[in-house]
Amino acid sequence: MKNVRYIAVNDCVDTANKNNDIAALKNVMNEFYSRDNSRKIRSSIRARAKAGLYRCSYAPFGYRKSSDNHNKLIVDEETAWIVKRIFELANAGMGAHKIASVFREEKVSCPSWWQHTRGEKNYPERFKNPQNQYEWSHTIIRNMIGNPVYLGHSVMCKTEAIFKVGKYKKLPEEEWIRTDNTHEPLVTQEVFDGANAKILSRKRDTTNNFVSVFSGLVKCGTCGKALALRYWGRDRHRIYVCTAYAHNTKSCTDHRIYYDDLYEAVLADIQYHARLAFENKEKAVALAVKMNARMDGNRGKSNETKLKQARKRYDEVTRLFDRLYEDSLSGRISNENFTRLIDKYQTEQEKLLEQIATLEDVLQEVKDSQSNAVQWAELMVGYVGIMELTAENLNLLVERIEVSDRAETEDGMQQTVKICYRFGGYIGEQTVKTKMIRKPRKKRDCPRKTAMAK
Ligand SMILES: [Zn+2]
């Protein structure tokens, strides 16, 4: 037992004295008491909620607490119009992100700024930057659109304090207490339903229904990071954007490409190569070998020549060695020169052996690439006449897809899509004509590429 002295003044307990049996019992009683208290408070809270009495510390944005009755919500004339506007915009099909950016542009003050100015909550750091007054979060907007408080109903007891922990837990929806028509509504049921239906349909499209066939395969041709699927513009076009750029616009350029354009380009490339492999396998194999050799900086051919030269020189040096010994024995060479030349030839011989080993390795790789090319062509033959891309067939055929940024050419804006095939390597290359999505930005060097070039 640790040497701790426990004193409870109210209960006359001091562990320094003997006779403390009662302390343990009192502790249990206290626990019962506070548990009971907590239960009573909770049931009183629920009873008040059922009576439609507003009990939170702050009124929801757009409302104020009535000055003569703190449990009643009244319309806040200063902010109610903002709530109404959010619902109107959402009902017109605008998403929460877009509404937030509209408010930022129009310099509409955000809820926390109102709380801060009214002394309800204190944000000493946030509003040192005056720009933050208009910094709306899309989460707040989305939560507001789903909140039935704006229909004049009260939904309370969504959370509950956990006994003695001082934290709140979320309650399941069936335990929430909803009381209708407790205060003046800010929106009609029709507008509320419309706004919610549109926000929900938008969410479902991005998260549940649509699965990109390119998942995990598309990379940025500049920085190598993944491209991520985004939804763009009024028509919610699917586009891919460099994630490095999305995270920080200075770290790369956007590399944006329409999902549909990417799909067409990749499908066309597979169709072309599958047909080639089907009609002329040797040609397809030769193409794969050629493309890989190009990637290797044409190492294959020159290396064979280099290996021949190195072997020839090695034989020469070996012969020179033998002659040197003969010369030394017959006294045709001085001891001094003999040592010097022996050293020289030995060093050269070692270097040549090393060079020969490296070249043999490289040539073996080329041979492997030949057999890989055959394997690739055989795989492609099976996909002749392919009509659609699926995650399955793509992952069987393709290792990686690289999208370059748009570039101005005589034919207008273009970007290339490079396809690295399984076994085959970088064989496919398609040029995509870029539809104008947005004015192209000034090209910036990708930091990774700049680092690599050094
Ligand atoms: Zn990038």
Boltz pocket constraint, residues with backbone or C-beta under 6 A from the ligand:
constraints:
  - pocket:
      binder: B
      contacts: [[A, 220], [A, 221], [A, 222], [A, 223], [A, 224], [A, 225], [A, 242], [A, 243], [A, 244], [A, 245], [A, 251], [A, 252], [A, 253], [A, 255], [A, 446]]
      max_distance: 6.0
